[in-house]
Amino acid sequence: MLGIIGGSGLTAFPELKDKQERVIQTPYGATSSAIIVGSLHDQTVAFLARHGNPHVIAPHSVNYQANIWALHSIGVTAIIAVNAVGGISKQQDTGVISLPHQLIDYTWGRRHSFSNTAGFPLLHIDFTHPYTETLRQTLLQLAYRDQLYVLDSAVYAVTQGPRLETAAEIHRLANEGCDIVGMTAMPEAALARELALDYACIALVVNKAAGLSDELITFNAMEKVMHDGMHQIKHLIAAYCKHLASR
Ligand code: HPA
């Protein structure tokens, strides 16, 4: 089953049909929201709102362990994660969608592994390539086919938040090779890998990162961009479901 984790701007997926709400108990506590299981182009899909619905849970307070464990426990084998981010590199302008191929984790203090919890052994996963390349490539091909403008790679800097960065922090991230910055890609991607789930991220730039534009970064301005971008992202997810159905 395909899992979709929606971030800021994607707290519900009304296009799903025959929806059922599943509240899953996990050894790690409660998930961010009930999981909505429904169908999209004849594919069963499990949707989870990362920040809750309504959007109230801060990035550092998301129970990533519970979310990933719960999706796995109901039979999810692949996850498409949707993340709103700030743009650092030139081509990552506001409104641009990309499929990151790498990340750098700057978060701290999050429960970031299943190792030595709830009966799990010590896990040293290979995380050389944090995103599942086959899933990423399939999404890219579908985006090209449908003439969606999607960048084929990006290095995602994952910051702790919930505050936005300083201009100097963004300067440093740029020097360290980061193209986009967000707060929620980790530990989600690593936990998914620990449970051997396929995992890819669709990132939407909702603002230029701190110090890169003269405008104040406000949630209102971000919301406008999210609205248009999510439309395209939902198109891509629907195309992926159609692709699964045609296999
Ligand atoms: N920084 C970090 N996270 C974000 C940003 C940003 O500029 N925009 C959206 N999520």
Residues whose N, C-alpha, C, O or C-beta is under 5 A from the ligand:
A	BS01	HPA	A84 V85 G86 L164 V181 G182 M183 A209 A210
